[in-house]
Amino acid sequence: MKTESNADLTHFNTFAFPCDAKVLYSIDSDEDLPLLRQELRNAPCLILGGGSNFLLPEKLDCAVAHINIKGKKLVNENDRRCLLEVAAGENWHEFVQWTVSQGLWGIENLALIPGSVGAAPVQNIGAYGVELSNVIDWVEFYHLKTGEFIRLTPGECQFSYRQSIFKTELKDAAVITRVGLRLTRTPNPQLDYGPLQSFQHSDNLTPAFIAAKVAEIRQSKLPDPGVLGNAGSFFKNPIISDEHYRVIKQAFPDVIAYPQQKQWKLAAGWLIEKVNFKGLRKGAVGVHQHQALVLVHFGGGKSEQLLALAKEIQQTVQSTFGVLLEKEVRTYPFCG
Ligand SMILES: Cc1cc2nc3c(=O)[nH]c(=O)nc-3n(C[C@H](O)[C@H](O)[C@H](O)COP(=O)(O)OP(=O)(O)OC[C@H]3O[C@@H](n4cnc5c(N)ncnc54)[C@H](O)[C@@H]3O)c2cc1C
């Protein structure tokens, strides 16, 4: 296990905000985890993957464990499914590319989501009509409190929209080490989501083709964090009651919303655009000009400026629509 004191995390977060961490542990194998537990002696520790869903403070007064465990394999295959095992430190998009290159169906719609495999179950990543929980077989983690390696079934992971047990009961206590996924060689294209619908009647669809189309669409819509600091959608799409939806619909007939059983999921980007924040710049931070759900860092700023802008957006949306925008990106304070 490599250890670095007063580590600079500027390149460990896709916002590229400067962050000075008290100590950074690099976890390269399962064997490093008991050592980490020993070092921590129950002190808080932030578990870090690719830093694409974090807003880090300028000074981080706790330990950080960067998860770098590598490896992937096909565990077994029958005529219905392939079971794959992949380690937490693998890059998510590279893993998707590997699966589609072998003709495997299941995660092609999740192409080009930044970050690591280990973080993917934490918020049950989702895009273009597919969620990771659709294909999860198990999630293995190391419990920092008990020192055990444990495997959870999808039911035990308590997955829902951008949510799992790793954000609640097991927050900061579970280091995800490996994930088991059930993929298939039988064609199963998921093309219900807007821009993908045009391929519904195409012949000879392959997972690689769909992954490439998803990547193209994403590149045309979302800013590349390598060029402009961001963490994707800053807020979740809020889910509201039918009664509340009708009130909003009456006042704003063009509201964008999708039915969810007896509730409605509102497009958070539409709410933010409606209160005139789209494209707004405040010094070094702002709201992306084409995608109001993405807050951006133009460089040379501090994360507190972005946090202040996020609060202003929340307050304005709340007072206009009576809707609380919950953050999807993890923000500080974290430790303790
Ligand atoms: C341009 C852009 C587009 C995006 N698009 C999408 C999208 O379409 N859909 C979507 O769902 N997300 C999207 N995201 C958000 C982000 O990519 C995902 O949440 C991703 O899974 C985060 O991975 P990470 O490794 O960077 O996690 P980090 O940001 O490092 O961590 C995120 C959370 O996971 C925890 N964590 C990380 N690794 C582990 C581990 N091994 N064990 C336990 N906990 C861990 C952290 O403590 C933290 O709470 C986007 C982000 C960007 C920048």
The ligand as an SDF file (V2000), in Angstrom:
LIG
                    3D

 53 58  0  0  0  0  0  0  0  0999 V2000
  -19.1870   14.0040  -17.9610 C   0  0  0  0  0  0  0  0  0  0  0  0
  -19.8470   13.1040  -16.9260 C   0  0  0  0  0  0  0  0  0  0  0  0
  -20.9440   12.3510  -17.2860 C   0  0  0  0  0  0  0  0  0  0  0  0
  -21.5610   11.4970  -16.3600 C   0  0  0  0  0  0  0  0  0  0  0  0
  -22.6470   10.7680  -16.7440 N   0  0  0  0  0  0  0  0  0  0  0  0
  -23.2500    9.9330  -15.8830 C   0  0  0  0  0  0  0  0  0  0  0  0
  -24.3700    9.1440  -16.2970 C   0  0  0  0  0  0  0  0  0  0  0  0
  -24.8030    9.1870  -17.4390 O   0  0  0  0  0  0  0  0  0  0  0  0
  -24.9390    8.3350  -15.3740 N   0  0  0  0  0  0  0  0  0  0  0  0
  -24.4740    8.2300  -14.1040 C   0  0  0  0  0  0  0  0  0  0  0  0
  -25.0520    7.4470  -13.3250 O   0  0  0  0  0  0  0  0  0  0  0  0
  -23.4130    8.9590  -13.6850 N   0  0  0  0  0  0  0  0  0  0  0  0
  -22.7970    9.8050  -14.5370 C   0  0  0  0  0  0  0  0  0  0  0  0
  -21.7210   10.5490  -14.1240 N   0  0  0  0  0  0  0  0  0  0  0  0
  -21.2630   10.4770  -12.7280 C   0  0  0  0  0  0  0  0  0  0  0  0
  -20.0720    9.4980  -12.4870 C   0  0  0  0  0  0  0  0  0  0  0  0
  -19.3930    9.2370  -13.6760 O   0  0  0  0  0  0  0  0  0  0  0  0
  -20.5310    8.1810  -11.8800 C   0  0  0  0  0  0  0  0  0  0  0  0
  -21.2000    8.4020  -10.6680 O   0  0  0  0  0  0  0  0  0  0  0  0
  -19.3510    7.2240  -11.6260 C   0  0  0  0  0  0  0  0  0  0  0  0
  -19.8180    5.9570  -11.2420 O   0  0  0  0  0  0  0  0  0  0  0  0
  -18.3770    7.7610  -10.5600 C   0  0  0  0  0  0  0  0  0  0  0  0
  -17.2240    6.9590  -10.6110 O   0  0  0  0  0  0  0  0  0  0  0  0
  -15.8760    7.4190   -9.9100 P   0  0  0  0  0  0  0  0  0  0  0  0
  -14.9680    6.2450   -9.9150 O   0  0  0  0  0  0  0  0  0  0  0  0
  -15.3740    8.6420  -10.5340 O   0  0  0  0  0  0  0  0  0  0  0  0
  -16.3940    7.6760   -8.4280 O   0  0  0  0  0  0  0  0  0  0  0  0
  -15.9350    8.8050   -7.4000 P   0  0  0  0  0  0  0  0  0  0  0  0
  -16.3810   10.1350   -7.8820 O   0  0  0  0  0  0  0  0  0  0  0  0
  -14.5060    8.6510   -7.0660 O   0  0  0  0  0  0  0  0  0  0  0  0
  -16.8230    8.3940   -6.1290 O   0  0  0  0  0  0  0  0  0  0  0  0
  -18.2240    8.4710   -6.1910 C   0  0  0  0  0  0  0  0  0  0  0  0
  -18.8150    7.8310   -4.9260 C   0  0  0  0  0  0  0  0  0  0  0  0
  -18.5200    6.4310   -4.9200 O   0  0  0  0  0  0  0  0  0  0  0  0
  -17.7260    6.0860   -3.7630 C   0  0  0  0  0  0  0  0  0  0  0  0
  -16.7530    5.0820   -4.2130 N   0  0  0  0  0  0  0  0  0  0  0  0
  -15.8770    5.2000   -5.2530 C   0  0  0  0  0  0  0  0  0  0  0  0
  -15.2010    4.0350   -5.4160 N   0  0  0  0  0  0  0  0  0  0  0  0
  -15.6500    3.1910   -4.4460 C   0  0  0  0  0  0  0  0  0  0  0  0
  -15.3310    1.8450   -4.0740 C   0  0  0  0  0  0  0  0  0  0  0  0
  -14.4270    1.1040   -4.7390 N   0  0  0  0  0  0  0  0  0  0  0  0
  -15.9800    1.3230   -3.0050 N   0  0  0  0  0  0  0  0  0  0  0  0
  -16.9090    2.0320   -2.3150 C   0  0  0  0  0  0  0  0  0  0  0  0
  -17.2580    3.2990   -2.6170 N   0  0  0  0  0  0  0  0  0  0  0  0
  -16.6300    3.8620   -3.6690 C   0  0  0  0  0  0  0  0  0  0  0  0
  -17.1160    7.3810   -3.2890 C   0  0  0  0  0  0  0  0  0  0  0  0
  -16.8220    7.3580   -1.9110 O   0  0  0  0  0  0  0  0  0  0  0  0
  -18.2290    8.3790   -3.6270 C   0  0  0  0  0  0  0  0  0  0  0  0
  -19.2130    8.3540   -2.6400 O   0  0  0  0  0  0  0  0  0  0  0  0
  -21.0600   11.4080  -15.0310 C   0  0  0  0  0  0  0  0  0  0  0  0
  -19.9220   12.1630  -14.6710 C   0  0  0  0  0  0  0  0  0  0  0  0
  -19.3080   12.9820  -15.6250 C   0  0  0  0  0  0  0  0  0  0  0  0
  -18.0840   13.7520  -15.2270 C   0  0  0  0  0  0  0  0  0  0  0  0
  1  2  1  0
  2  3  1  0
  2 52  2  0
  3  4  2  0
  4  5  1  0
  4 50  1  0
  5  6  2  0
  6  7  1  0
  6 13  1  0
  7  8  2  0
  7  9  1  0
  9 10  1  0
 10 11  2  0
 10 12  1  0
 12 13  2  0
 13 14  1  0
 14 15  1  0
 14 50  1  0
 15 16  1  0
 16 17  1  0
 16 18  1  0
 18 19  1  0
 18 20  1  0
 20 21  1  0
 20 22  1  0
 22 23  1  0
 23 24  1  0
 24 25  2  0
 24 26  1  0
 24 27  1  0
 27 28  1  0
 28 29  2  0
 28 30  1  0
 28 31  1  0
 31 32  1  0
 32 33  1  0
 33 34  1  0
 33 48  1  0
 34 35  1  0
 35 36  1  0
 35 46  1  0
 36 37  1  0
 36 45  1  0
 37 38  2  0
 38 39  1  0
 39 40  1  0
 39 45  2  0
 40 41  1  0
 40 42  2  0
 42 43  1  0
 43 44  2  0
 44 45  1  0
 46 47  1  0
 46 48  1  0
 48 49  1  0
 50 51  2  0
 51 52  1  0
 52 53  1  0
M  END
$$$$
